[in-house]
Amino acid sequence: MYKDESIPISQLARGKVLGKAILKIGANHAKTSVQKVFVSKQKKEELKLSTEYKNAKLLMDSLGELKGISIKVAQQIALAMPFLPPAYLEEMNKSFQSVPPINRALVRKVIKQELGEYPQKYFESFELLPFGSASLGQVHYALYKQKKLAIKIQYPGVAKSIKSDLGILKFALTRFAKGRNIDHIMNEISQRLYEEVDYLYEASNLDYFYKNFQHPDIIIPEVFFDISTQRVLASSFIEGINLEQFLATKPSQLKRNHYAQILFDSFFITLYQLQRVHADPNPGNFIFMADDKLGMIDFGCVKKVERAFLESYNTLHLSLIDGVDDATIVEQYLALDMIDRASMQEMIEFYKEVIKPLDRIYIEIFLEDSYCFQEHNDFSKRGFETIVEVQKKQLDSVHKLNEEYIFLDRTLLGYYALFEKMEAKIETKFAKSIMRGFASKESLFLFKDMMQK
């Protein structure tokens, strides 16, 4: 258990934590290299595997100590690159539910500071050992006025560490952009992160979805504002199991498809009906419940979308699905400020080299009325390889990324990585009907019809 009461905040302090881990990883590699010289081929493979597990654990333990953005980045890597060595994926996947918790004394202190009483006095019962943990906080079970609650407590110091982590992230992105302006991207990331550490903001998001997103198979917890603060969030407790536990039950293909379909459809329903998206597709944010229901939690990262952008976004994606000519697509990207204005020939060349390869990956899902991730289990790998190839050709293209796309695309790709892991098959017809209905101003009727079904 993590015993220190503080989380490293400054860039120097956080750098030291990672630096120690990197030194140990390097020492492990050096030791293994020496040992491999004197052993058989089979033993070399065993040593390699053993070293990978040791190094993966070292890396994730250090990131767990840092918490904040660092662990969120690792989680996104696990989602986007399921083809990494199994040892790293295993440790990363553990981080979705098991970031090292803060000690019990500190839990009691946070509750006292935020609610005015120690948990044992404030609640009828309160479990000091968390049942869930993540990058920014941990969750405890409590009983309050005979109601089962999930109490999320923010790690002390996390909010202060954002500034230093954003500095590191901006430095990395600036290298890809070759010094060109990426303030719009950083502003978008920064805004979402500062929203995530304000639990009152998350409470308002949760309450909005609880009241406005009515889906027959999705359960959203109810927020309790009277016992929620900026660092403590109280909501109703949802009973169920996480993704790893669900897959361990060896569910039928039908059941895997069912849950994947719920997630896929929810993205398009909330985007086009509410103009909001639950933009954190970590596996730990979904609870597989009895009666084939799906619990959706953690509304700290919610992307609100302006209607003007949504109309352009929708028009572009329908054009891609329908195979519209490159010149028309270029004009639509130009309107979104994702292509520098030049001659049509130059813009088409840029589009073909930088954007079109990525478009092909996106459109692949929608070309037919269904898509089987069990048959296309290399989807994430191909997507990552495409991004790498594009970056090799256009190192400065990141500065043209429209900030509105960041969390929308991240969410969809995160879902696809989950579907790949679930080996699920999804139907795309309903999502496409939502897009076309929105374009023809008939989407409201589609949502009502879906709810009735």
ABEGO torsion letter per residue (X at the ends): XBABABBBABAAAAAAAAAAAAAAAAAAAAAAAAAAAABBAAAAAAAAAAAAAAAAAAAAAAAAAAEEAAAAAAAAAAAABAABBAAAAAAAAAAAAABBBBBAAAAAAAAAAAAGBBAAAABABBBABBABBBAABBBBBBBBGGBBBBBBBBBBGAAAAAAAAAAAAAAAAAAAAGGBBAAAAAAAAAAAAAAAABAAAAAAAAAAAAAABBBAABBBBBBBAAABBAABBBBBBBBEBBAAAAAAAGBBAAAAAAAAAAAAAAAAAAAAAAGBBBABABAAABBBBBGGBBBBBGAABBBBBBAAAAAAAAAAAAAAAAGBBAAAAAAAAAAAGABBBBBAAAAAAAAAAAAAAAAAAAAAAAABABBBAAABAAAAAAAAAAAAAAAAABAAAAAABBAAAAAAAAAAAAAAAAAAAAGBBBBAAAAAAAAAAAAAGAAAAAAAAAAAX
